[in-house]
């Protein structure tokens, strides 16, 4: 997963040394002058001194960022277990989100927001009672409304957490449809944030092509791609669908 680490220093030469010591393409360092606001979507912060070896600083910063990643993966696994999906489902969505972000050439802030939202998109389900989530009979209207409110619940949960605030709009809108037939607000087109429209594609594609406890088998990449094409301009943003399919996001092996 892409990591963005803020380096609190006014020394451009020292910052350059830290940047050059980093050989991991998934880690991005951003120089932050003392007194300046932290950049969006930073997952680590270091304030080195000139006496510190850049490699030691780098190792500590990446270690901190990896712990942050581990916590997100843990939350994602908990959400998967509560939704009754196969373990690792959200991690798979995150891997696809990283490839989609690269295909869209998203800036680091949006790349981070999309890939973290992929892990947390279903977190609002934790506020939906178990008997509603797993009910086999037809839902009542109130139960249906409660289930369809989970994006709102999730957005409210992450909005209260400073480190995850940038994922709130994506989580809120990842079930909205381009033609306005989605939920929870029924907004359409450009009213839906672009990353929310991207997450809609990722969520549906991965749901179709991943195993589920409640059904036998799952769709092939080709079958899922045909469904995405059939809903181009309806459920899905046509421009984003074209990028997703043209770049074989679903077929590309994990990096």
C-alpha positions in Angstrom: 0.0 0.0 0.0 1.2 3.5 -0.8 2.5 5.3 2.3 2.9 9.1 2.6 5.3 10.2 5.3 5.7 13.8 6.4 9.3 14.9 7.2 9.3 17.9 9.6 12.4 19.8 8.6 13.6 23.1 7.0 16.8 21.4 5.8 16.3 20.7 2.1 19.6 18.8 1.8 18.8 16.5 4.7 15.3 15.9 3.3 16.9 15.0 0.0 19.2 12.5 1.8 16.1 10.8 3.3 14.3 10.7 0.0 17.3 9.2 -1.8 17.8 6.6 1.0 14.3 5.3 0.3 14.2 2.5 -2.4 10.5 1.5 -1.9 8.3 3.0 -4.6 5.3 2.6 -2.3 6.7 5.2 0.2 6.5 8.9 -0.6 8.1 11.5 1.6 6.8 15.1 1.8 8.9 17.9 3.3 7.0 20.0 5.9 8.6 23.2 7.1 8.3 23.8 10.9 5.0 25.5 11.7 3.3 24.4 8.4 0.2 22.2 8.3 0.7 18.5 7.7 -0.1 17.4 4.2 -3.3 15.4 3.6 -3.3 11.6 4.0 0.0 11.4 5.8 0.4 8.1 7.6 3.6 9.0 9.4 5.5 11.9 10.8 9.2 12.3 11.5 11.2 15.2 12.9 14.8 14.2 12.4 18.0 16.1 13.4 21.0 16.6 11.2 22.9 14.1 13.4 20.7 11.2 12.6 21.6 8.8 9.9 18.9 9.1 7.1 18.7 5.3 6.9 17.9 5.0 10.6 15.2 7.7 10.2 13.8 6.0 7.2 13.6 2.6 8.9 11.8 4.0 11.9 9.3 6.0 9.7 8.5 3.0 7.5 8.1 0.8 10.6 5.5 3.2 12.0 3.7 3.4 8.7 3.6 -0.4 8.5 2.0 -0.6 11.9 -0.7 1.8 10.7 -1.3 -0.5 7.7 -1.6 -3.5 9.9 -4.3 -1.8 12.0 -6.3 -1.0 8.8 -6.0 -4.6 7.6 -7.2 -5.8 11.0 -10.3 -3.5 10.8 -10.9 -4.7 7.3 -10.8 -8.3 8.4 -13.2 -7.6 11.2 -15.6 -5.9 8.7 -15.4 -8.9 6.3 -16.2 -11.3 9.1 -19.2 -9.3 10.2 -20.5 -9.1 6.6 -20.2 -12.8 6.2 -17.8 -12.6 3.2 -14.7 -14.7 2.7 -11.7 -13.6 4.7 -9.4 -11.2 2.8 -12.2 -9.9 0.5 -11.5 -6.2 1.4 -7.7 -6.7 1.0 -8.5 -7.9 -2.6 -10.6 -4.8 -3.2 -7.7 -2.7 -1.9 -5.2 -4.4 -4.3 -7.6 -3.6 -7.2 -8.0 -0.1 -5.9 -4.2 0.5 -6.0 -4.1 -0.6 -9.7 -7.1 1.5 -10.6 -5.5 4.5 -8.9 -2.4 4.0 -10.9 -4.4 3.7 -14.1 -6.2 6.9 -13.3 -2.9 8.6 -12.5 -4.3 9.8 -9.2 -2.2 12.1 -7.0 -0.8 10.6 -3.8 -3.6 12.1 -1.6 -6.4 10.6 -3.8 -4.5 7.3 -4.2 -4.2 6.9 -0.5 -7.9 7.9 0.1 -9.1 5.4 -2.5 -7.0 2.4 -1.3 -7.8 3.0 2.4 -11.5 3.5 1.6 -11.4 0.1 -0.2 -10.5 -1.5 3.1 -13.1 0.4 5.1 -16.0 0.9 2.7 -18.2 -1.6 4.6 -17.4 -0.4 8.1 -20.9 1.0 8.6 -22.2 -2.5 8.6 -20.9 -2.8 12.1 -23.8 -0.5 13.2 -26.4 -2.7 11.5 -27.9 -5.4 13.8 -26.7 -8.9 13.1 -30.3 -10.2 12.7 -30.8 -7.7 9.9 -27.5 -8.3 8.2 -28.0 -12.1 8.0 -31.8 -12.2 7.8 -32.8 -14.9 5.2 -36.5 -13.9 5.0 -37.7 -10.7 3.2 -36.7 -7.5 5.0 -39.3 -5.2 6.4 -39.1 -1.6 5.1 -37.5 -0.4 8.3 -34.9 -3.2 8.1 -34.2 -2.4 4.4 -33.8 1.3 5.2 -31.4 0.4 8.0 -29.3 -1.8 5.8 -29.2 0.9 3.1 -28.0 3.5 5.7 -24.7 1.7 6.3 -22.7 4.0 4.0 -23.9 6.9 6.0 -23.0 5.1 9.3 -19.6 4.3 7.9 -18.9 7.9 6.7 -19.9 9.2 10.1 -17.5 6.8 11.8 -14.4 7.6 9.8 -15.2 11.4 9.8 -14.7 11.3 13.5 -11.2 9.9 13.1 -8.7 12.5 11.9 -6.5 10.0 10.2 -9.4 8.6 8.1 -11.4 11.7 7.4 -10.4 11.8 3.7 -12.2 8.4 3.1 -15.6 9.6 4.4 -17.0 10.9 1.1 -15.9 7.7 -0.7 -17.5 5.5 1.9 -20.7 7.6 1.9 -21.1 7.4 -1.9 -19.8 4.0 -3.0 -23.3 2.6 -3.5 -24.6 5.6 -5.4 -25.3 5.0 -9.1 -24.3 7.3 -12.0 -28.0 7.4 -13.1 -29.3 8.4 -9.6 -30.8 5.0 -8.7 -28.3 4.2 -5.9 -28.3 4.9 -2.2 -28.2 6.4 0.5 -29.0 9.8 -1.1 -29.9 9.0 -4.7 -27.5 11.5 -6.2 -26.3 11.2 -9.8 -23.5 12.0 -12.2 -20.9 14.5 -11.1 -22.9 15.0 -7.8 -21.1 11.8 -6.8 -17.4 12.4 -5.9 -15.2 10.9 -8.5 -13.5 8.6 -6.1 -16.9 7.4 -4.9 -17.8 6.6 -8.5 -14.5 4.7 -8.8 -15.2 2.7 -5.6 -18.7 1.8 -7.0 -16.9 0.0 -9.9 -14.4 -1.7 -7.7 -17.0 -2.8 -5.2 -19.3 -4.4 -7.8 -16.5 -6.0 -9.8 -14.9 -7.6 -6.7 -18.3 -8.7 -5.4 -19.0 -10.5 -8.6 -15.6 -12.2 -8.9 -15.0 -13.1 -5.3 -16.3 -16.2 -3.4 -19.3 -15.7 -1.1 -20.6 -17.9 1.7 -24.2 -17.4 0.6 -23.8 -18.5 -3.1 -22.1 -21.2 -5.2 -19.4 -20.1 -7.6 -18.6 -16.6 -8.8 -18.3 -14.7 -12.1 -15.3 -14.8 -14.3 -13.4 -11.6 -15.2 -15.0 -11.7 -18.6 -18.5 -12.1 -17.2 -18.0 -9.2 -14.7 -16.5 -7.0 -17.5 -19.6 -7.6 -19.7 -21.8 -6.6 -16.8 -19.8 -3.4 -16.2 -20.1 -2.6 -20.0 -23.8 -3.2 -19.9 -24.2 -0.7 -17.1 -21.9 1.9 -18.6 -23.6 5.3 -18.1 -26.3 3.7 -16.0 -24.9 2.4 -12.7 -21.3 3.4 -13.6 -19.4 6.5 -14.7 -18.7 5.8 -18.4 -15.3 7.4 -18.4 -14.1 5.5 -15.3 -15.5 2.2 -16.7 -13.5 2.8 -19.9 -10.3 3.3 -17.9 -10.9 0.2 -15.7 -11.5 -2.1 -18.7 -8.9 -0.6 -21.0 -6.2 -1.2 -18.3 -7.4 -4.6 -17.4 -7.5 -3.6 -13.7 -9.2 -6.8 -12.7 -6.7 -9.0 -14.6 -3.4 -7.3 -13.7 -1.4 -9.4 -11.2 -0.8 -7.9 -7.8 2.5 -5.9 -7.7 
